[in-house]
């Protein structure tokens, strides 16, 4: 199994890294390391993330990188773990729901 980001999630990841870099040198890099570590755990055990009930859709799971207030909703499709969003835990809950469809 391998992980992939949806295009929107990739954009969010880069935007968040850039934001953290403006706050403190290397903070963006530390954020990325925590995100990649969380994703590696999910790739190794795809059903580790908490299941989120979204009626009428495939199962969405959530993992959280350590230290940072973000969540990474994902779906498992064949041998792909698709990251739907890099979402701040306290902003716009579930804004990424429209990304669940076939194209992610």
Buried (B, 14 or more C-beta within 10 A) or exposed (E): EEBBBBEBBEEBBBEBBEEBBEEEEEBBEBBBBBBEEBBEBBBEEBEEBEEBEBEEEEBBBBBBBEEBEBBBBBBBEEEBBBBBBBBBEEEEEEEBBEBBEEEB
